[in-house]
Amino acid sequence: MKIGAQMFTIRDYTKDERGIEASLRKLKAMGYDLVQASALGPCDADRLAGWLGELGIELCSTLSPWKRLENPDELKRLIAEQKKLGCPHIGLGMKPDTFPDTHDGWTAFIGKLDGICKTVRDAGISFGYHNHEFEFQKFDGIRAIDRLVDECPDLDIVLDVFWVQAGGANPAEYIDRLKGRIHVIHFKDYRVQGRTRQFAEIGQGNLDWRDIVSRCNGNGIPYAVIEQDDDFLTGDPFESLALSREFLVGNEWWK
C-alpha cells in the first residue's frame, strides 16, 4: 500500500498555481511521492501534470465539486483533465445539501450519483464517494452508506476512518466489509480533548492503526492518503502531515 498526502489538509496554501507548485515541492521534500488533489485553486491541467511529472509525484485521485459532476458538459471537461493528469480516479467529497438527509433525499441522490458513476466508468476512470459521519444515519433501519454500496454497484468508497469512527461504526470492520470497493482510503486519527472530538495526527489519537493497516493490506487497498481537516498539533498542517507519515513508516507493522 502506497502512502500519500491529501491536499485538502494544506488548502490554505494551494489557492493559486504558485501555491500549488510550492506545496507540491514541499511535500516531495518531506518524502511524499503520492497525493490526492482536493480544494485546489484554479490551475491549468497541463501545468499541474508537468509539476507532478518533474517531481515524480503520483496523483492517485481527485475530489471534485458536485456542480462539476452534475453538469454533463463540465463532467466531460473534468474527465478530459483527469486523462491529461494520468489520474485513474475521480471522487465526490460529500453529498450536497440540495438532497435532504431523509430516505427520499438519499434515494434521489443515489439515482443521480449512479448515473454519474456510469459515465465516468465508461470513460475508463473509476469513481468514488468520500464518507463523513452522516452517512451512518439509519433510514428505515438501513444506514445510508450501506444503501450507497448496494444501490451503486460500480461506486468505489473513499473510506475515511475518522468519520467511520465518528459515525459510531468500526473502521476495521468497514474495511473488510468493503473489500474490492476501496482504492483510496483516508487516514486521520481521532482525538478527544476534554469533551470535544478532534482531528489528530496519526498516532496522536485513539484509533488502532496496527489493525487498520493490517486490514488494508489484507484487502489489497492500493492507496492510503493522510488527511487532517483541522486541530493541527503545532498549527502547521505541513508539520502535521510529516508527523503522521513518520509515525506510520516508523512502525514495523507498516512494512
C-alpha positions in Angstrom: 0.0 0.0 0.0 1.4 3.4 -1.0 1.0 6.3 1.4 0.3 9.9 0.3 -0.9 13.3 1.3 -4.5 14.6 0.9 -4.0 18.1 -0.3 -7.2 19.3 1.4 -5.0 19.4 4.5 -3.0 22.2 3.1 -5.9 24.0 1.3 -4.9 27.4 2.7 -1.6 27.1 0.7 -3.0 25.9 -2.6 -5.3 28.8 -3.6 -3.4 29.6 -6.8 -0.9 28.0 -9.2 2.1 29.5 -7.4 0.9 28.0 -4.0 0.1 24.6 -5.6 3.6 24.3 -7.1 5.3 25.4 -3.9 3.2 23.0 -1.9 4.0 20.0 -4.1 7.7 20.8 -3.9 7.4 20.9 -0.1 5.5 17.6 0.1 8.1 16.0 -2.1 10.9 17.2 0.2 9.0 15.7 3.1 9.1 12.3 1.5 5.7 12.3 -0.2 5.6 11.0 -3.7 1.8 10.4 -3.8 -1.1 12.9 -3.5 -4.8 13.2 -3.7 -5.9 16.6 -5.1 -8.8 18.4 -3.4 -9.8 22.0 -2.8 -7.1 23.3 -5.1 -7.4 26.8 -6.6 -7.6 27.4 -10.3 -4.8 25.5 -12.1 -4.1 24.6 -15.7 -4.1 20.8 -16.0 -1.1 20.7 -18.3 0.9 22.8 -15.9 -0.1 20.6 -13.0 0.8 17.5 -14.9 4.2 19.0 -15.6 5.0 19.6 -12.0 3.8 16.2 -11.0 6.0 14.6 -13.7 9.0 16.7 -12.8 8.8 15.9 -9.1 7.9 12.2 -9.6 4.6 12.6 -7.6 1.8 10.2 -8.5 -1.8 11.7 -8.5 -3.9 8.8 -7.3 -7.2 10.6 -7.2 -9.1 13.9 -7.2 -12.2 15.0 -5.3 -14.3 17.3 -7.4 -17.2 19.6 -6.5 -20.8 18.4 -7.2 -21.5 21.3 -9.5 -18.9 19.9 -12.0 -20.1 16.4 -11.6 -23.8 17.0 -12.1 -23.3 19.1 -15.3 -22.8 16.9 -18.3 -20.5 19.4 -20.1 -18.5 20.1 -17.0 -18.2 16.3 -16.4 -16.8 15.8 -19.9 -14.2 18.5 -19.2 -13.3 17.0 -15.9 -12.8 13.6 -17.4 -10.5 15.2 -20.1 -8.5 16.9 -17.3 -8.1 13.6 -15.4 -6.7 12.0 -18.5 -4.2 14.8 -19.0 -3.1 14.3 -15.4 -2.9 10.5 -15.8 -5.2 10.2 -12.8 -7.3 7.0 -12.6 -9.9 8.1 -10.0 -12.5 10.9 -9.5 -14.3 11.3 -6.3 -17.1 13.3 -4.6 -16.3 14.6 -1.2 -19.8 14.9 0.3 -23.5 14.7 -0.6 -24.7 18.2 -1.4 -27.3 19.8 0.9 -29.7 20.0 -2.1 -30.5 16.4 -1.3 -32.0 16.3 2.3 -31.0 13.8 4.9 -34.1 11.7 4.5 -34.9 8.3 2.9 -36.3 10.1 -0.2 -33.4 12.5 -0.3 -30.9 9.7 -0.3 -33.0 7.8 -3.0 -32.8 10.9 -5.3 -29.1 11.4 -4.6 -28.2 7.7 -5.2 -30.1 7.7 -8.5 -28.2 10.8 -9.7 -24.8 9.5 -8.4 -25.2 6.2 -10.1 -25.7 7.9 -13.4 -22.5 10.0 -12.9 -20.6 6.9 -11.8 -21.6 5.0 -15.0 -20.5 8.0 -17.2 -17.1 8.2 -15.5 -16.6 4.4 -15.6 -17.4 4.3 -19.4 -14.6 6.8 -19.8 -12.2 4.3 -18.2 -11.9 6.1 -14.9 -13.1 4.9 -11.5 -15.5 7.0 -9.4 -15.8 7.1 -5.6 -17.7 8.7 -2.8 -16.0 10.0 0.3 -17.9 9.5 3.6 -18.4 11.6 6.6 -20.4 10.6 9.7 -23.9 11.4 8.5 -23.9 8.5 6.0 -24.1 6.2 9.1 -27.6 7.5 10.0 -30.2 4.9 9.5 -33.4 5.4 7.5 -36.0 2.6 7.7 -33.4 0.6 9.6 -30.6 0.9 6.9 -27.5 3.0 7.0 -27.2 5.5 4.1 -23.7 4.3 3.4 -24.9 0.7 3.0 -27.5 1.9 0.5 -24.8 3.7 -1.5 -22.8 0.5 -1.6 -25.7 -1.8 -2.5 -27.5 0.5 -5.0 -24.4 1.9 -6.8 -22.6 -1.3 -7.7 -19.9 0.4 -9.7 -19.2 3.0 -7.0 -15.9 3.0 -5.0 -16.0 4.2 -1.4 -13.2 6.6 -0.4 -13.4 5.4 3.2 -12.4 7.9 5.8 -11.6 6.1 9.0 -12.1 9.1 11.3 -15.6 9.7 10.1 -16.5 6.0 10.3 -15.5 6.2 14.0 -17.4 9.4 14.4 -20.5 7.7 12.9 -20.4 5.0 15.5 -19.1 2.2 13.4 -15.8 0.3 13.4 -13.3 1.4 10.7 -11.5 -2.0 10.6 -14.8 -3.8 10.1 -15.9 -1.5 7.3 -12.5 -2.0 5.5 -13.4 -5.7 5.5 -17.0 -5.2 4.5 -16.0 -3.0 1.5 -13.4 -5.5 0.2 -12.8 -4.7 -3.5 -14.6 -1.3 -3.3 -11.9 0.8 -1.8 -9.0 2.1 -3.9 -8.2 5.2 -1.8 -8.6 5.3 1.9 -8.3 8.4 4.2 -6.1 8.1 7.2 -6.6 10.6 10.1 -6.7 10.0 13.8 -9.5 10.6 16.3 -8.5 12.5 19.5 -10.7 13.6 22.5 -9.8 16.9 24.2 -11.9 17.4 27.2 -15.4 16.8 25.9 -14.6 17.8 22.4 -13.9 15.5 19.4 -10.8 16.5 17.5 -8.9 15.5 14.3 -5.4 14.3 15.1 -2.1 13.4 13.6 -1.8 9.7 13.2 -0.5 8.1 16.4 -1.8 11.1 18.5 -5.3 9.8 18.8 -7.2 6.6 19.7 -7.6 4.6 16.5 -5.9 1.2 16.3 -3.5 1.8 13.4 -1.9 -1.6 13.5 -5.3 -3.2 12.9 -6.4 -0.7 10.3 -3.2 -1.1 8.3 -3.3 -4.8 8.5 -6.9 -4.9 7.2 -6.0 -2.5 4.4 -3.1 -4.7 3.3 -5.2 -7.9 3.7 -7.9 -6.4 1.4 -5.4 -5.1 -1.2 -6.1 -1.4 -0.9 -3.5 0.3 -3.1 -3.5 3.9 -1.7 -3.8 5.5 1.7 -3.7 9.3 1.9 -3.2 11.2 5.1 -5.7 13.9 5.8 -6.2 16.3 8.7 -9.0 18.8 8.4 -8.0 20.9 11.4 -6.7 20.8 15.0 -3.1 20.8 14.0 -0.8 20.0 16.9 1.7 22.8 16.1 -0.6 24.9 14.0 1.2 24.0 10.8 -0.6 21.5 8.5 2.7 20.5 6.8 4.2 19.6 10.2 1.1 17.5 10.9 1.5 15.6 7.6 5.1 15.0 8.5 4.3 13.7 12.0 1.6 11.4 10.7 3.9 9.9 8.0 6.7 9.5 10.4 4.5 7.5 12.8 3.3 5.1 10.1 6.6 4.4 8.3 8.4 4.2 11.6 6.4 1.2 12.8 7.5 -2.3 11.9 3.9 -3.3 11.1 3.8 -0.7 8.2 6.3 -2.7 6.2 
